Amino acid sequence: MGGKFSAYQEQFANEIKQIPEEYLPNLVQIVRIFRESVSLRPAEDSFRQGWKEALAGETRPVSELWDGIDAD
């Protein structure tokens, strides 16, 4: 990020300054979970997890994969 704050980083910094300190650990956890949820895992990690689930029998029939999804 080159040492300079972007407009978004400045907005986050201003918002964080307004949060009572006792709530900051929760905010850090929320931000970390969000970052992890939007970050792509390396393909090798994803394959290993999928392989582990398959070997453990944690699978679903293909016919069930689209259940509950309204894809018109």
LOMIVEX-9185 format. One record per residue (C-alpha): residue number from 1; residue in three letters; x, y, z. Coordinates in Angstrom, 2 decimals, m for minus. Layout:
<nodes>
NODE  lumtor  papa        x        y        z
NODE     NUM   ALA        X        Y        Z
...
</nodes>
This chain:
<nodes>
NODE  lumtor  papa        x        y        z
NODE       1   MET     0.00     0.00     0.00
NODE       2   GLY     3.02     2.16    m0.38
NODE       3   GLY     2.94     3.84     3.02
NODE       4   LYS     0.09     6.18     2.06
NODE       5   PHE    m3.43     5.70     3.34
NODE       6   SER    m6.08     5.27     0.71
NODE       7   ALA    m9.39     7.08     1.10
NODE       8   TYR   m10.93     3.84     2.40
NODE       9   GLN    m8.18     3.34     4.96
NODE      10   GLU    m8.72     6.88     6.20
NODE      11   GLN   m12.47     6.27     6.47
NODE      12   PHE   m11.84     3.07     8.44
NODE      13   ALA    m9.38     4.85    10.72
NODE      14   ASN   m11.95     7.59    11.41
NODE      15   GLU   m14.68     5.04    12.15
NODE      16   ILE   m12.41     3.02    14.44
NODE      17   LYS   m11.54     6.13    16.44
NODE      18   GLN   m15.24     6.47    17.29
NODE      19   ILE   m15.58     2.95    18.72
NODE      20   PRO   m15.18     2.49    22.50
NODE      21   GLU   m11.93     0.65    23.23
NODE      22   GLU   m13.66    m2.29    24.95
NODE      23   TYR   m15.29    m3.19    21.61
NODE      24   LEU   m12.09    m3.13    19.55
NODE      25   PRO   m11.21    m6.82    20.07
NODE      26   ASN   m14.61    m7.76    18.62
NODE      27   LEU   m14.08    m5.43    15.68
NODE      28   VAL   m10.68    m6.98    14.97
NODE      29   GLN   m12.29   m10.42    14.98
NODE      30   ILE   m15.05    m9.28    12.60
NODE      31   VAL   m12.53    m7.76    10.20
NODE      32   ARG   m10.32   m10.88    10.34
NODE      33   ILE   m13.28   m13.19     9.63
NODE      34   PHE   m14.38   m10.95     6.76
NODE      35   ARG   m10.88   m10.90     5.26
NODE      36   GLU   m10.60   m14.67     5.51
NODE      37   SER   m14.02   m15.14     3.92
NODE      38   VAL   m13.15   m13.06     0.85
NODE      39   SER    m9.58   m14.30     0.45
NODE      40   LEU    m9.05   m17.20    m1.88
NODE      41   ARG    m7.25   m20.16    m0.39
NODE      42   PRO    m4.44   m21.61    m2.49
NODE      43   ALA    m5.69   m24.33    m4.84
NODE      44   GLU    m3.55   m26.94    m3.07
NODE      45   ASP    m5.20   m26.16     0.29
NODE      46   SER    m8.67   m26.33    m1.25
NODE      47   PHE    m7.87   m29.65    m2.93
NODE      48   ARG    m6.49   m31.12     0.31
NODE      49   GLN    m9.61   m30.06     2.23
NODE      50   GLY   m11.91   m31.49    m0.45
NODE      51   TRP    m9.93   m34.74    m0.57
NODE      52   LYS   m10.07   m35.02     3.24
NODE      53   GLU   m13.85   m34.50     3.19
NODE      54   ALA   m14.31   m37.06     0.39
NODE      55   LEU   m12.24   m39.68     2.24
NODE      56   ALA   m14.28   m39.04     5.39
NODE      57   GLY   m17.51   m39.60     3.46
NODE      58   GLU   m18.55   m35.97     3.79
NODE      59   THR   m20.14   m35.85     0.37
NODE      60   ARG   m23.55   m35.13    m1.11
NODE      61   PRO   m25.12   m36.61    m4.21
NODE      62   VAL   m24.83   m34.39    m7.29
NODE      63   SER   m28.63   m34.41    m7.52
NODE      64   GLU   m28.78   m32.44    m4.24
NODE      65   LEU   m26.23   m29.75    m5.11
NODE      66   TRP   m28.80   m27.37    m6.58
NODE      67   ASP   m31.49   m27.92    m3.93
NODE      68   GLY   m32.71   m24.60    m2.59
NODE      69   ILE   m31.04   m22.58    m5.34
NODE      70   ASP   m33.43   m20.74    m7.64
NODE      71   ALA   m31.40   m20.54   m10.85
NODE      72   ASP   m33.81   m19.55   m13.58
</nodes>
